[in-house]
């Protein structure tokens, strides 16, 4: 049996997952998480089609999970900022009508 290939972009997905968690308090974390999810899902599909030909699934899966976490945290951060803008906008509007 030949040597197994490393899954394409498994290290990149891991790095994107880590960076998405680290930068989740900014919009960048959400973007990196979405990119990591996209690249990770392609790699998972490739592995599911032929699991005997590839190695590095653990790295890919860990990056995929971290991308999910980073995307969720990034989405919550964006939601937090939107709520603050709505609160401050409502307060400014009510003060301008005095």
ABEGO torsion letter per residue (X at the ends): XBBBBBBBGAAAAAAAAAAAAAAAABAAAAAAAAAAAAAAAAAAAAAAABAAABBGAAAAAAAAAAAAAAAAAAAAAAAAAAAAAAAAAAAAAAAAAX
